[in-house]
Amino acid sequence: MKFKVTNWAEYEAALRRRGSLTVWITPEALIGWAAPRRRTRGGQPLYSDLAIETTLMLGMVFGLRLRQSEGLLSSVLDMMGLDLPVPDHTTLSRRARTWKPLSKSNDRQPVADGPVHVLIDSTGLKVYGAGQWLEEKHGVKSRRSWRKLHLAVDADSGEIIAHSLTDQETGDASQLEPLLDQIDDEIDQFTADGAYDGYPTYDAVLRHSAGARVVIPPRSNAVERPNVQASCQRDDHISSMQADGRLKWQTSTGYGKRALIETAMGRYKGIIGPRLHARSFRSQQTEAAIGVTILNRMLACGRPKSVRCEAPTAATK
């Protein structure tokens, strides 16, 4: 199959905007740069969560470590003529463990009309430190593990609308409700792979959106259980797959759209990176959250609209 981009001029301009060095700071950001004073004992914080997020985000966009992020923001503020204190790398490392995202981000693009089609899956991110090379070269087992990034993507816009970062032992289905709690929009269709198969998944999605259509391929040995509450959709999938086969079931249910979340995960690893650089787990969660925000902002600049090319007709003799 071949595809072509129909909005190439617009998409090309968006790619240039992603690399733009234009920086501006709003009056609201200037007011909220310093942390509000607290009335409890102890030292007073100098920087708000906004200042910490800005520094970490700027460094992550350009692939810098904490010291280089501090230096970059210092030079940017000097060129802008702003007398603002810059968080040092020690403060950034410490505050990343306690950073809390602001109230719902305003970067989210408004949904067109009606509910959304949600795609959910997870991918692994390497942890900073020794890994496979050490094991293969010296036969030493690395003490460092990897993390699992769970994503929920809007199938129409490609935007990441929910995420969570867990350790490698956490199952995919266990993060379903935490992801659904982050989604305020009504769900029209929920699509996931077989790792989420099970009646608890159907129940959780239908509790969030009663009219949602759940598309999850049942296991090969799955059987219908008509007496189980909210199981009718799963039973329909089982009977349809047994009657028509898996490929026809995928075509009739639109399961092929699940490939879009694979694209989103590849986009995250290609732009943000396949590795987490923070050492503590809480800082790694902060790093992943800021990475998702950066990716959504880049995607908001513009995305390609591709259509499938028609297959050429065979030449007649």
N, C-alpha and C positions, 0 to 999 in steps of 0.2 A: 504494500500500500504506500502511496505517496501523498503528501500533503503540501499545500502552498499557503503562505501567509498573505492575507487579503489587505492588511493594514500596515504594510511594510514601512511606509514613510513615518507614520505615527509611532510605530514600535522602534524604529531606528532613533527617533528623537528621544524616546523614553530611555533607551540604552545610554545615550549621551548624558541625560539628566542624572542617571544613577552615579556617574563619575564626577559630577559637578562638585567643586569645592566651595560653592556659595554657602555661607553660614549666616544665619541671622538669629538674634535673641529677642524675643518679644518682651514688652514691658512687664507682663505677668511673670515671666521667667526671672527677670531682674529682681522683682519684689520677692519671689519665692526662692531665691538662691540660698539665702542664709536660713539656717534651721531656727524654728521658733524656740524661744526660751522655755525651759521647763522649770517647775517649782519643786522638784524633788532634789535630794542630795546628789552630789557628784558633779563632775565637770559638765559644762554646757557644750552641746554639739555645735560645731561651726557651720556645717553644710547640711542642707536639706537632702531628702531622697532624690529630689529633682537634679541637684548638682552632681550627686553620685551617679545617677543614671546617665546624665549627659556625658560625663567623662568616660564611663565604661562603654557607652554606645559609640562614641567617637573613636575610641581605641579599637573596638571590635570591627568597625567598618573598614579600618585601614590595616587590620591585622597586627596591632601593636600590643606590647605588654604594658603593665601598669606604669612603669617609669616613663616609657615613651609616650603613653597616653597623657600623663601629667605634663610632659614637655610640649606636646602638640597643642593641648588646650591653652597652655600658658602663652604660646606664641600667637595663637588665634586671637585670644583676648587682647593681647598687646597691639596687634594690627588693627583691631576694632576700636581701640582706645577705651576699653572698659576696665575699670578698676575693680575687678572681682577676684576674690581669693580662689586658688585652684587646689582641689584636694590632692594631697600627696599620696604616693603609692601605698604607704602603710595604712593610711585611712581608707583608701579604696579597697584594700584587701580585707580589712576588718569590717567595713560597712557592707560589703557585698554579702556577708553572712546574715545580716539583719535587714537588708533592703526589702522593702515591700512595694509592689507596683501601685501606681496611683489608681484612683477610681477608674472605671471603664475607659479605655483609650478612645480618643476621638478620631483616631486614624482609621477606624473601621469604616469601610465604604457602605453606604446604605444599601440594603437589599432592595432589589427592583420591586417586584410586587409578589406577595405571597410568601409561602414558607421556603425553606432552603433544603437542598440535597446535601446531606452530611456524609463525608467519607472518613473512616477512622482506621488507623493502622499505627504501627510502632516501628522504630529502627534503633540500631545500636550506635552509640557514640563512644569512641575510645577515651580512656582517661589518661591524662598527662603522665608520662613516665615510661619505664621499660615495658616492653610488650612481647610480641611474637618473635622479634629478632633475637632477643635475649634468650628465649626458650630454645629456639632452633640452633643458635650458635654455641651456647654453653650448656644446654640441657638444664637450665635453672628455671624453676617455676616462678613466674612473676607474682608478686603479692598484690599487684594492682588489678582491678577488675574493669568492667565497662558499665556504662549506664544505658538505660533504655528511655528513649524519647517517644512519648505517645502524642500523636497529632490528630486533630479533627479539622478537616478542610472543607470549605464551601466548594462544591463541584462546579458551580457556575463561574465564580470569580477566581478560584484558585487560592483564596486567602485562608490562612490558618486562623481558625476562630476559637480554638481551644488547644491546650497543651498541658503536659505534665512530664516531669522527669523522675524516674525511679531507678532502683538498683536492678541488676540483671536477673534477680530471682523473682521479681514481681510479674505476675501473669497479666496478659493483655486485658482480659475480661474484667479484672479487678479495678481497672482504671476507667471503666466505662462511665460510671456515675459521676466521678470527679470531672470528667470531660463534659458530660451533659449539663452539669451544674453551671458551667461557664458559658453555655449557649442560651441566650435569651430568646432567639427567634424560634418560631414554630418550625418543626421539622416535617418536610413532605416525604422524603425518602432517606432511609439510613442504610448505608452499604458498608459492609466489612467482610473480611475473609473468614475462613473456617475457624480461626482461633477464637472467634467470638460466638460461635454457635452454641446455642443452649437456651432453654426457656427463660432463665433469669435475664438474659440480654433483651429478649423480646419484651418482657415485663418492664424493664427499666426504660426502654425507649418509649413504650406506650404510656408509661406514667408521665413522661416529659411531654409527649405530643400524642394525644389519643388517636389521631387520624393518620399517624405515620405509617409508611410502608417500609417494612424491614426486609432487606435483601441480604441474606447470609447463606452461603452454600452449606447444606447439612452434611454431616459425616456420611461416608459411604455405607455404613451399617446402621444409619438412623432409621427409626420406625415411627409411624404415626402414633400419637398419644392423644386421641380426641378428647379425653376427659380432663386434660390439663388446661387450666385457665390461660387465656391469651395465647394459645398454641396454634390457633387455626392457620396463621400465616406460615408457620414452620411446616405444618402438615401439608399445606398446599405446595410448598417447595419440594417436599419429599415425594409427593405423588406426581408432580410435574416432572421431576428429574427421573423418576422410575419409568414414566410413560414415554417421554421424549428424549431423554439423555441430557447430559450436562451441557453440551454446547448449545442446544436449542433453548435450554433453560436460561443460560447466560444472555442469549440474544433477546428473549422475551422479557426478561426482568431488567435489562440495562446494566447488568453486573459489570460489563466491560469498562464502565466509567471509573471503576475502582483503580484503574491504572493511573488516574490523575493524582492520587495521593502518593503513588510511587514516584511520580514526577516531582511532587512537592518535597519529598524526603531527599531526592537526588539534588534538588535545587538548594536545599538547606546545607547539605554536605559540600556542594560545589562552591557556594558563596560564603557561608559562615565557616564551614570546615567540618571534617569528620571527627574532630578531637576536642575534648574539653580541657582547658588549660588551668582552671581553678583547682585547688587542692581539696578543700572541704566540700562535703556534699551540698550544704546549703549554698555555698558560693557557686557551685556547679548549676544548681537550680536557677540562680539569678542569671548566670551566663546564658543558659538556654532560653530563659524568658526574654532577655534583651535581644538574643539572636532572632527569635521569632518576630519581635517588633521590627527589627531592622529589615527582615525579609519582607514583611508586609508593606513597609514603607517603600521599598524598592519596587515591589509589585504594583503598588498604587501609581507609580510613575507611568505605567503603561505595560500592557502585556499583548503578545501576539494573538491574532485571531486566525486560526488555521482551519482550512476546509480540506476535505479529502478530494483528491483529483479523480476524475472519472477514468476508468480503465480504457485504454485505446481499443477500439473495435478491431477484431482480426481481419486482415485483408482477405478479400474474397478472390478466388481464382477465376 
